[in-house]
Amino acid sequence: MNKKKLNIARNKVDQLDQKIFNLIKKRTQIVKYMLSLKKYKNQIVDHKRINTILKNVRNKSIKDGIDPKITRRIWTSIIWGFIDFQKKNFGKK
């Protein structure tokens, strides 16, 4: 094992993680806005939209040579994480 190369690769992952963190922050702001537009709590989960998103993620993953199991797991986690966030914050100002 080449520790120098491993550390360089880890630093690259750390830089990507920071970009992902910033994107999650932006996504959170948009989700908060979307939540303010919802009048009823049952408007939070849209199964049809979730299925469409996951289908698109799968197709793009296959097209781009990424294991679709990985991307599905990540997107599912993101989607349901934000659904939980919306349920917890519904009706709060």
Secondary structure, DSSP 4 states (H G I P E B T S, - for coil): --HHHHHHHHHHHHHHHHHHHHHHHHHHHHHHHHHHH--SGGGS--HHHHHHHHHHHHHHHHHHT--HHHHHHHHHHHHHHHHHHHHHHTT--
